[in-house]
Amino acid sequence: MRGLLNKIVGALNCWEHIQPLSKYAMFAQDEQIHIGAWPSFSVYKGYVHSLSGEMNTAVSSVYALEGQCFFIGACALVSQEMIDMMCQTEKHKSLLEMGGGYACIYGPDGKQLAKPLSPDEEGLLYADIDLSAITLAKAVANPAGHYSRPDVNLLS
């Protein structure tokens, strides 16, 4: 991506994406491209919905919308070799599945920009990014700008 060094790129890891003050701090720095690092979403499947791929993609999309930034989400995969190494009992094996990858790319309006891979497929996602889309998104509702509430904001 030509000119990437002139852009504001930020990153958070895992559940840092649901910490409101961490997110607001990133938004207030006018982050344009956000890199989200996620673990595999293959643990406790069917037991803990917050650890599902569905919730990962929802959080990623909402981050892009709230921050009016492009969100590039990388996600780890679990292999059979990893399951064999980490799981000592059948009960352990029942709590961890292969796959769990939910890589994603979202635009500053929360729209999905790349077709997702299968949760068990390793690969790369590609999308064209037009930074001018950020301007329109911020004009609609910028929670760290014109749509902020400094009277209730602890960081101001």
N, C-alpha and C positions, 0 to 999 in steps of 0.2 A: 504494500500500500504506500504509494508515493506521499511524502509529507507527513507520515505518521509521527515523526519526532516532534512536530509542532503542535500536536494534539494532546489533550489531557487524557491520559490513560490511567485507570485505577483498577484495583483488584481486591476482592475479598474471597474468603475461603469458607465453604460449608455453611454452618448456621450463622456466620457473621452476616449473612444476607437477610436474616430476620431480626436483627438488632436495630431498632429504629434510630438510635443515636449514631451508630456507625454509618448507617445508610445516609442519614442527613448530612453528616460530615463529608461524605463523598459527594453528595449532590451539591453542597454549598461550595465545593471547589470547582464547579462547572465541569465535572467529568463528562467526557464525550464518548469514550469507548471504555466499557467495563469488562474485565475478564473475571468470570466467575469460575472458581475451582470447586468441583463437587466430588465427593467419594462415590463409590458405586451405590446404587439404590437397589440392592438385592438382599438386604438383611431384614429379618423379621417381616418378610412379605406376608401380608394378610393379617398381621398382628398390630403393627404400628403404622397408621396411614401417613403420619408426618414424615416417615422415611421412604415414601413411595416416589417413583418417577413422576407420577401425576402431580404431586406437591412440588417436586423440584422444578418442573417446567412452569408451574403456576407462579412460584416465587421468582423465577428468572424473568418471566414476562412482566410481572408487576414491578420488578426492580427497574426494568427498562422504561416502563410507563412512568413510574414515580420520579425517576431521575432524568427523564427525557434524554436518554443516552442509548447507544448501541450496546447490547449485552451479548457477549460471546462466552458461552458456557461449555467448559470442558468437564468430562465426567469419566471416572475410572470404571473399569470392567473387572469382574471377578471370573477367574478361569477355574476349570475343574482341578488343575494342579494346586491352586490356592486353597480351594475347599478341602482337598486331601491333606494339605499341610496344616491348616488351621482347625479343622473339625476332627475331634477325637471320638465322638459318639454319633449315633444315628440321630439323636435329638439335636445335637449341634448342626448336623448336616441339614436337618429339616428347617433350620432357621436362616440358612444362607443358600442362595441360588446362584447359578452362573449368570453372567451378564450384568444387568443393572446400569447400563450406560444410557444416559439421556442428554447427550450433547445438544446444544441449541444455539441459535442466533436470533435475536429479536431486535426490532427497530425501536426508535425513541417513542413510538406510540403503542408499544407492546405487541406489535404484529410480528408473527413468525416469518423470518426471511430465508430460512433454509429448511429443506425437507429433512426431517429427522431420520437418523439411522435406526435400524432395529436395535432394541436394548442389548442384544448380544453381539452386535456387529461393531468391530473396531474400524475407524476410518476418520476422514476429515469432512467437515462441512464447509461450504463456500457460500458467500453472499456478497453482492455489491453493496457498498456503504456510501451513502450520499450524506455528508455531514450537514448539508443545508436543511435536511429534514428535522434536525434538532431545533432550529429556529422556530418552525411552525409548532412543534410539540411544546416548546417553552411558552409560546404565545397563548396556547390553550390554557395551561395550568402549570405554573412553575412553583413547586412547594418550597423552594429555597430562594425564590425571587418575588415577583409581583403577587403571587398567591400565598405567600408565607404569612404566618401570624406571629410577628415578633413579640406581641403582648403575652403569648403563651409559650414562646420558644426559650428554653433554658440556655441555649448556646449563644444567644445574642447578647 
